[in-house]
Amino acid sequence: MSDLPTHILETIASAASLPLLSSKAFPTVDSLHVKSALDSLASREMITYETVDKEEAELTDEAAGIVKDGSHEAKVYEAVCMSLDGLKISELAKVVGASSAKVGQGKAFKEGWIKKDGDRLLKAAPSIKDVTRENLRIIQSTRTHPDGATLTDLKKRKLVNMVKRISFKINKGPKFATQIIKEETDLTAELLASGDWKSKTFKPYNFKALGAPANSGALHPLMKVRHEFRQIFFEMGFEEMPTNRFVESGFWNFDTLFVPQQHPARDLQDTFYISDPTIADPPRDDATGEPLTEYWSNVREVHEKGKYGSLGYRYPWKADESLRLVLRTHTTAISANMLYKLAKNPKAAKYFSIDRVFRNETVDATHLAEFHQVEGVIADYNLTLGDLIGFMQTFFAKMGVHDLRFKPAYNPYTEPSMEIFGYHKGLGKWVEIGNSGMFRPEMLEAMGLPKGMKVHGWGLSLERPTMIRYAVSNIRELLGHKVDLGFVKTNAAVRF
């Protein structure tokens, strides 16, 4: 309603008295439209207004029928009066209708308008006043309602509903006028050149107005937990490994880690193999491009015949199987590559990585075909299993996990190996949080690392601690098309 502001000003100018009540002056205009127009006029200081909230009674459909035809009890009284020798109770519903008979009979008895004689209803009052109908007429015409017991009774009978009405008391402002002068919103070059700016009215800046909310991005909960892990690693003096190779050869992903070629993890049911191309080139030095002939030969010999004090697996090792391309099943392939490079200049080192790995898993509430692995390795001389346990306790304590248990386990490339369990107070039980162990000599010495150097290794998923931290029971609500963007935006930064 573009002309509503002008109509309001004209109505105020012609009003006999002020303030003007909007519900009476503009009864057919929606209160939201009225408020919008009033805000526009108030910003120009042409009017002032205040909001008035009031509860009003509104007739139901049944009440509207009573206003038109009379109350149920009045209908019953009139039907009894029309019958000279009384009205049979069984015939009442046929005369006044079932609903009026059911409600009106009891009310007419209560008011003393009728009485019962056997199976008949007789007139008991010479005349009646239909108070219910009159009260509803007053509510309908004046939008006011009676107080106390009368209103309570009408509400109980479901004849009225209480509705909140918003209206406005309007007064003249300091710059009141019946015409709205167009205000310029900007001082343009044309206004300056012509000199018209001197006679123009400019719209004042509203420095109190709130700006439009910026639709900013938000870190996914998984990335918040990842950031927390990275800070812990950096705090403990670790160096981050490059993890940008999602596709690895079987040599780096399995063979260098002393995983035999007939191991179940290398089956199609557990691993994604690349179809084009299917085979990689033999491994080369990243810096020089030279083939890793000696390392390749050491790995073959360790598998087939054993070496460095190991008996090996005693099977015919196949080069073609070692060169098959796979989506990496763990970031330990990167760790093996970093340890090989370390062998050129052996020294104490700490490495970590957090990135995606891929498994041919059946997707369910706790498994996806890809997930993030958090991995760390420590290389130094004279390390022991006790050092690994002590480090695990320090590492997990920084995440708020203080109660740890260690269970012996088997990994092809670590001996001894341990599964790590932590007590989760929220769940009230012990949960597996990682795997760890000491890398085998067959793996390390084949790379060229000196005999006295030991390497700790451990890993855990990123998804599990994130699900525990954010109380997510189904991993598909954390990753994938079922993720709630509101959940991503509103969750606070993780604190273990």
MIBA-785025 format. One line per 3 residues: their letters; for each residue y, z, x of C-alpha. Coordinates in nm, 3 decimals. Each point is the difference from the previous one (the first is absolute). Example, Ala and Ser with C-alpha at 12.3 -4.5 7.8 and 13.67 -1.06 7.14 Angstrom:
2
AS> -0.450 0.780 1.230; 0.344 -0.066 0.137 .
END
This chain:
496
MSD> 0.000 0.000 0.000; 0.282 -0.130 0.219; 0.274 0.088 -0.253 .
LPT> -0.116 0.361 -0.050; 0.250 0.153 0.251; 0.290 -0.169 -0.181 .
HIL> -0.139 0.111 -0.338; -0.019 0.360 0.127; 0.363 -0.009 0.118 .
ETI> 0.121 -0.140 -0.332; -0.200 0.261 -0.195; 0.152 0.281 0.211 .
ASA> 0.353 -0.139 -0.053; -0.045 -0.007 -0.378; -0.183 0.333 -0.029 .
ASL> 0.171 0.267 -0.213; -0.109 0.274 0.240; -0.168 0.039 0.335 .
PLL> -0.249 0.053 0.155; -0.192 -0.289 -0.151; -0.372 0.059 -0.059 .
SSK> -0.196 -0.312 0.091; -0.287 0.064 -0.243; 0.245 -0.019 -0.292 .
AFP> 0.230 -0.270 0.139; -0.280 -0.231 0.118; -0.312 0.103 -0.197 .
TVD> -0.179 -0.335 0.041; 0.050 -0.036 0.377; -0.267 0.127 0.238 .
SLH> 0.114 0.303 0.199; -0.094 -0.170 0.331; 0.239 -0.289 -0.076 .
VKS> 0.272 0.247 -0.099; -0.041 0.197 0.322; 0.014 -0.316 0.211 .
ALD> 0.329 -0.099 -0.164; 0.141 0.353 0.032; -0.089 0.011 0.372 .
SLA> 0.184 -0.327 0.054; 0.313 0.129 -0.180; -0.018 0.341 0.168 .
SRE> -0.008 -0.164 0.346; 0.337 -0.156 -0.090; 0.128 0.340 -0.123 .
MIT> 0.062 -0.151 -0.346; -0.213 0.260 -0.175; -0.178 0.328 0.066 .
YET> -0.318 0.107 -0.170; -0.265 0.269 -0.008; -0.362 -0.024 -0.105 .
VDK> -0.126 0.189 -0.305; -0.374 0.057 -0.039; -0.115 0.096 -0.346 .
EEA> -0.334 0.032 -0.176; -0.012 -0.170 -0.339; -0.265 -0.003 -0.270 .
ELT> -0.146 -0.341 -0.077; -0.195 -0.075 -0.317; -0.359 -0.116 0.023 .
DEA> -0.129 -0.283 -0.221; -0.144 0.257 -0.239; 0.340 0.172 -0.026 .
AGI> 0.174 -0.330 -0.071; -0.241 -0.049 -0.292; 0.089 0.349 -0.132 .
VKD> 0.373 -0.081 0.009; -0.072 -0.311 -0.203; -0.258 0.128 -0.254 .
GSH> 0.011 0.380 0.017; -0.213 0.267 0.168; -0.374 0.037 -0.055 .
EAK> 0.045 0.330 -0.185; 0.269 -0.152 -0.229; -0.235 -0.287 -0.086 .
VYE> -0.273 0.248 -0.093; 0.246 0.199 -0.221; 0.119 -0.315 -0.178 .
AVC> -0.359 -0.116 -0.059; -0.087 0.341 -0.155; 0.314 -0.014 -0.220 .
MSL> -0.095 -0.346 -0.126; -0.329 0.136 -0.128; 0.063 0.193 -0.327 .
DGL> -0.317 0.210 0.003; -0.029 0.031 0.379; -0.139 -0.228 0.267 .
KIS> -0.362 0.012 0.109; -0.032 0.087 0.368; -0.253 -0.277 0.047 .
ELA> 0.252 -0.259 -0.126; 0.293 0.111 0.219; -0.087 -0.231 0.290 .
KVV> -0.013 -0.301 -0.234; 0.349 0.076 -0.135; 0.197 0.090 0.317 .
GAS> -0.224 -0.137 0.277; -0.249 0.178 0.225; 0.249 0.103 0.273 .
SAK> 0.258 0.136 -0.246; -0.271 0.185 -0.197; -0.138 0.169 0.313 .
VGQ> 0.336 0.113 0.143; 0.209 0.032 -0.317; -0.240 0.215 -0.206 .
GKA> -0.002 0.290 0.247; 0.378 -0.018 0.054; 0.069 -0.010 -0.378 .
FKE> -0.222 0.307 -0.050; 0.183 0.180 0.283; 0.341 -0.076 -0.153 .
GWI> -0.119 0.121 -0.345; 0.058 -0.335 -0.164; -0.351 -0.036 -0.147 .
KKD> -0.291 0.223 -0.096; -0.372 -0.039 -0.054; -0.180 0.040 -0.330 .
GDR> -0.372 -0.068 0.039; -0.037 -0.353 0.124; 0.357 -0.095 -0.094 .
LLK> 0.344 0.026 0.160; 0.285 0.127 -0.221; 0.377 0.007 0.040 .
AAP> 0.124 0.344 0.120; 0.374 -0.062 0.065; 0.243 -0.150 -0.254 .
SIK> 0.167 -0.210 0.270; -0.009 -0.046 0.376; 0.226 -0.098 0.287 .
DVT> -0.161 -0.231 0.259; 0.133 0.183 0.306; -0.220 -0.193 0.244 .
REN> 0.142 -0.330 -0.117; 0.357 0.130 0.016; -0.043 0.136 0.355 .
LRI> -0.142 -0.331 0.117; 0.287 -0.192 -0.165; 0.254 0.215 0.188 .
IQS> -0.180 -0.060 0.331; -0.013 -0.374 -0.066; 0.367 -0.038 -0.096 .
TRT> 0.170 0.246 0.237; -0.238 0.009 0.300; 0.023 0.377 -0.013 .
HPD> -0.290 0.231 -0.067; -0.046 0.337 -0.163; -0.075 0.300 0.215 .
GAT> -0.265 0.269 -0.005; -0.297 0.006 -0.232; 0.094 -0.320 -0.186 .
LTD> -0.008 -0.215 0.315; -0.319 0.172 0.119; -0.168 -0.078 -0.334 .
LKK> 0.106 -0.367 0.009; -0.131 -0.035 0.357; -0.325 0.173 -0.094 .
RKL> -0.043 -0.244 -0.290; 0.065 -0.284 0.249; 0.293 -0.127 -0.203 .
VNM> 0.249 0.009 0.289; -0.011 -0.050 0.376; 0.259 0.140 0.239 .
VKR> 0.164 -0.275 0.205; 0.247 0.043 0.287; 0.319 -0.196 -0.064 .
ISF> 0.256 -0.072 0.271; 0.363 -0.057 -0.096; 0.334 0.016 0.177 .
KIN> 0.333 0.169 -0.063; 0.265 -0.251 0.108; 0.365 0.066 0.088 .
KGP> 0.286 -0.208 0.138; 0.029 -0.020 0.378; 0.317 -0.003 0.217 .
KFA> 0.000 -0.383 0.009; -0.093 -0.054 -0.365; 0.084 -0.343 -0.146 .
TQI> -0.150 -0.221 -0.264; -0.035 -0.293 0.238; -0.218 -0.009 0.308 .
IKE> 0.182 -0.144 0.299; -0.223 -0.197 0.236; -0.025 0.174 0.335 .
ETD> -0.039 -0.195 0.320; -0.294 0.107 0.213; 0.118 -0.150 0.330 .
LTA> 0.320 -0.093 0.180; -0.047 -0.372 0.065; 0.188 -0.242 0.221 .
ELL> 0.124 -0.181 -0.312; 0.156 0.319 -0.143; 0.175 0.069 0.331 .
ASG> 0.129 -0.358 0.037; 0.137 -0.018 -0.355; 0.137 0.355 -0.008 .
DWK> -0.184 0.069 -0.326; -0.154 0.309 0.154; 0.325 0.185 -0.072 .
SKT> -0.051 -0.023 -0.379; -0.378 0.030 -0.009; -0.198 0.313 -0.080 .
FKP> -0.279 0.071 0.244; -0.322 0.180 -0.083; -0.021 0.320 0.206 .
YNF> -0.295 0.054 0.232; -0.253 0.250 -0.129; -0.088 0.194 0.312 .
KAL> -0.226 0.232 -0.200; -0.229 -0.278 -0.120; -0.355 0.014 0.134 .
GAP> -0.125 -0.308 0.178; -0.311 -0.188 -0.105; -0.311 0.165 0.145 .
ANS> -0.131 -0.193 0.299; -0.359 -0.117 -0.034; -0.115 0.102 0.344 .
GAL> -0.345 -0.040 0.148; -0.248 0.280 0.055; -0.271 0.072 0.255 .
HPL> -0.352 -0.011 -0.137; -0.172 0.343 0.020; -0.250 -0.152 0.243 .
MKV> 0.286 -0.096 0.234; 0.152 0.349 -0.028; -0.325 0.158 0.115 .
RHE> -0.031 -0.267 0.272; 0.346 0.090 0.128; -0.098 0.369 0.012 .
FRQ> -0.313 -0.081 0.201; 0.197 -0.215 0.245; 0.249 0.282 0.060 .
IFF> -0.285 0.241 0.076; -0.152 -0.244 0.250; 0.332 -0.064 0.174 .
EMG> 0.069 0.374 0.012; -0.332 0.047 0.183; 0.078 -0.267 0.259 .
FEE> -0.206 -0.295 -0.133; 0.075 -0.369 0.049; -0.042 -0.235 -0.299 .
MPT> -0.248 -0.284 0.044; 0.077 -0.357 -0.116; -0.209 -0.064 -0.313 .
NRF> 0.111 -0.348 -0.109; -0.345 -0.161 0.033; -0.174 0.018 -0.336 .
VES> -0.263 -0.255 0.111; -0.223 0.102 0.292; -0.308 -0.140 0.165 .
GFW> -0.327 0.186 -0.031; 0.031 0.067 0.373; 0.306 0.229 -0.036 .
NFD> -0.085 0.130 -0.346; -0.365 0.090 0.071; -0.151 -0.088 0.340 .
TLF> 0.255 0.174 0.223; -0.055 0.313 -0.210; -0.375 -0.004 0.069 .
VPQ> -0.080 -0.094 -0.364; -0.330 -0.195 0.008; -0.007 -0.348 -0.151 .
QHP> -0.263 0.102 -0.256; 0.205 0.300 -0.119; 0.041 0.014 -0.384 .
ARD> 0.382 0.008 0.036; -0.018 -0.362 0.123; -0.167 -0.126 -0.318 .
LQD> 0.188 -0.218 -0.248; -0.026 0.286 -0.251; 0.224 0.217 0.221 .
TFY> 0.222 -0.244 0.191; 0.228 -0.293 -0.088; -0.075 -0.298 0.227 .
ISD> 0.246 -0.287 0.047; -0.123 -0.337 -0.128; 0.249 -0.229 0.178 .
PTI> -0.014 0.023 0.296; -0.321 0.197 0.025; -0.011 0.061 0.376 .
ADP> 0.260 0.120 0.252; 0.045 -0.101 0.360; -0.158 0.228 0.261 .
PRD> 0.224 0.302 0.070; 0.290 -0.056 0.239; 0.252 0.217 0.182 .
DAT> 0.314 0.028 -0.218; 0.230 -0.023 0.301; -0.162 -0.271 0.215 .
GEP> -0.218 -0.187 -0.250; -0.296 0.025 0.238; -0.349 0.048 -0.154 .
LTE> -0.128 0.357 0.010; -0.321 -0.111 0.170; -0.092 0.331 0.165 .
YWS> 0.073 0.208 -0.311; -0.192 -0.247 -0.218; -0.297 0.026 0.235 .
NVR> 0.016 0.383 0.007; -0.001 0.020 -0.381; -0.297 -0.238 -0.022 .
EVH> -0.196 0.199 0.257; 0.074 0.335 -0.164; -0.134 -0.129 -0.331 .
EKG> -0.305 -0.187 0.134; -0.127 0.209 0.292; 0.223 0.303 0.030 .
KYG> 0.238 0.093 0.279; 0.207 0.294 0.130; -0.290 0.239 -0.064 .
SLG> -0.075 -0.140 -0.349; -0.325 -0.161 -0.116; 0.194 -0.234 -0.231 .
YRY> -0.134 -0.133 -0.329; -0.262 -0.233 0.156; 0.053 -0.308 -0.217 .
PWK> 0.103 -0.362 0.077; 0.383 0.011 -0.025; 0.144 -0.325 -0.146 .
ADE> 0.336 -0.139 0.114; 0.053 -0.191 -0.329; -0.029 0.321 -0.199 .
SLR> 0.252 0.168 0.230; 0.254 -0.280 -0.055; -0.015 -0.004 -0.381 .
LVL> 0.344 0.061 -0.150; 0.039 0.295 -0.238; 0.273 0.185 -0.183 .
RTH> 0.013 0.313 0.212; -0.200 0.285 -0.148; 0.184 0.267 0.200 .
TTA> 0.297 0.028 0.236; -0.240 0.127 0.269; -0.018 -0.367 0.105 .
ISA> 0.364 0.038 0.111; -0.084 0.327 0.176; -0.278 -0.175 0.196 .
NML> 0.246 -0.270 0.110; 0.256 0.261 0.111; -0.263 0.195 0.195 .
YKL> -0.110 -0.321 0.175; 0.361 -0.056 0.111; 0.022 0.365 0.110 .
AKN> -0.299 -0.056 0.229; 0.218 -0.220 0.225; 0.215 0.304 0.081 .
PKA> -0.194 0.309 -0.112; 0.220 0.295 -0.094; 0.034 0.260 -0.277 .
AKY> 0.111 -0.165 -0.323; 0.043 0.072 -0.372; -0.008 -0.285 -0.251 .
FSI> 0.019 -0.013 -0.381; 0.013 -0.261 -0.275; 0.043 -0.009 -0.378 .
DRV> -0.080 -0.331 -0.167; -0.220 -0.186 -0.246; -0.372 -0.059 0.037 .
FRN> -0.243 -0.187 -0.226; -0.345 0.085 -0.136; -0.216 -0.188 -0.248 .
ETV> 0.000 0.297 -0.237; -0.057 0.019 -0.375; 0.338 0.093 -0.149 .
DAT> -0.002 0.330 -0.189; 0.220 0.309 -0.045; -0.020 0.097 0.369 .
HLA> -0.073 -0.330 0.180; 0.185 -0.328 0.053; -0.094 -0.305 0.204 .
EFH> 0.284 0.086 0.237; 0.155 0.329 0.106; 0.209 0.152 0.278 .
QVE> -0.165 0.169 0.298; 0.175 0.266 0.206; -0.150 0.001 0.349 .
GVI> 0.070 0.175 0.326; -0.157 0.003 0.348; 0.063 0.223 0.302 .
ADY> -0.114 -0.107 0.346; -0.007 0.247 0.289; -0.226 0.147 0.265 .
NLT> -0.242 0.287 -0.068; 0.050 0.008 -0.376; -0.257 0.195 -0.203 .
LGD> -0.107 0.029 -0.361; 0.184 0.333 -0.013; 0.322 -0.181 0.093 .
LIG> -0.056 -0.238 -0.292; -0.054 0.287 -0.246; 0.309 0.179 0.130 .
FMQ> 0.210 -0.314 -0.035; -0.126 -0.061 -0.356; 0.103 0.354 -0.099 .
TFF> 0.349 -0.051 0.143; 0.037 -0.348 -0.149; -0.104 0.093 -0.353 .
AKM> 0.198 0.327 0.010; 0.315 -0.214 0.023; -0.102 -0.146 -0.336 .
GVH> -0.055 0.343 -0.154; -0.379 -0.008 0.026; -0.107 0.316 0.186 .
DLR> -0.361 0.054 -0.112; -0.225 -0.255 0.173; -0.373 -0.045 0.027 .
FKP> -0.188 -0.243 0.224; -0.335 -0.156 -0.085; -0.219 -0.197 0.244 .
AYN> -0.014 -0.370 -0.086; -0.113 -0.336 0.143; 0.226 -0.283 0.117 .
PYT> -0.129 -0.285 0.221; 0.294 0.031 0.240; 0.051 0.381 0.021 .
EPS> -0.234 0.273 0.122; 0.030 0.277 -0.098; 0.156 -0.087 -0.339 .
MEI> 0.149 0.228 -0.265; 0.115 -0.031 -0.360; 0.310 0.209 -0.072 .
FGY> 0.032 0.202 -0.320; 0.309 0.186 -0.121; 0.033 0.258 -0.277 .
HKG> 0.234 -0.129 -0.271; 0.155 0.290 -0.188; 0.113 -0.219 -0.289 .
LGK> -0.352 -0.128 -0.066; -0.163 0.328 0.103; -0.267 -0.167 0.213 .
WVE> -0.077 -0.152 0.343; 0.073 -0.372 0.027; -0.082 -0.248 0.279 .
IGN> 0.325 -0.101 0.171; -0.114 -0.190 0.309; -0.256 -0.102 0.259 .
SGM> 0.012 0.058 0.375; -0.195 0.002 0.325; -0.013 -0.065 0.374 .
FRP> -0.026 -0.371 0.089; -0.333 -0.084 0.164; -0.019 -0.076 0.376 .
EML> -0.171 -0.336 -0.081; 0.321 -0.104 -0.176; 0.256 0.137 0.249 .
EAM> -0.164 -0.084 0.333; -0.070 -0.357 -0.117; 0.379 -0.041 -0.027 .
GLP> 0.051 0.120 0.356; 0.122 0.351 -0.072; -0.103 0.250 0.272 .
KGM> -0.304 0.218 -0.064; 0.195 0.326 -0.017; 0.243 -0.120 -0.269 .
KVH> -0.083 0.109 -0.353; 0.150 -0.121 -0.329; 0.038 0.186 -0.328 .
GWG> 0.015 -0.209 -0.314; 0.054 0.087 -0.365; 0.102 -0.168 -0.323 .
LSL> 0.073 0.062 -0.366; 0.127 -0.203 -0.292; 0.364 0.009 -0.108 .
ERP> -0.083 -0.033 -0.370; -0.201 0.323 -0.037; 0.271 0.244 0.120 .
TMI> 0.256 -0.194 -0.204; -0.211 0.030 -0.316; -0.042 0.374 0.062 .
RYA> 0.371 0.048 0.072; 0.118 -0.186 -0.315; -0.286 0.112 -0.228 .
VSN> -0.127 -0.357 -0.057; -0.361 -0.008 -0.120; -0.049 -0.378 -0.008 .
IRE> 0.087 -0.205 0.309; 0.082 -0.298 -0.224; 0.301 0.199 -0.126 .
LLG> 0.122 0.023 0.360; -0.055 -0.364 0.102; -0.020 -0.318 -0.205 .
HKV> 0.130 -0.130 -0.332; -0.044 0.333 -0.181; 0.261 0.178 0.213 .
DLG> 0.280 0.157 -0.204; 0.334 -0.093 0.162; 0.153 0.314 -0.151 .
FVK> -0.259 0.203 0.191; 0.102 -0.176 0.323; 0.373 0.060 -0.055 .
TNA> -0.002 0.361 -0.117; -0.243 0.166 0.242; 0.164 0.201 0.275 .
AVR> -0.063 -0.049 0.369; -0.332 0.151 0.102; -0.010 0.338 0.170 .
F> -0.344 0.125 0.106 .
END
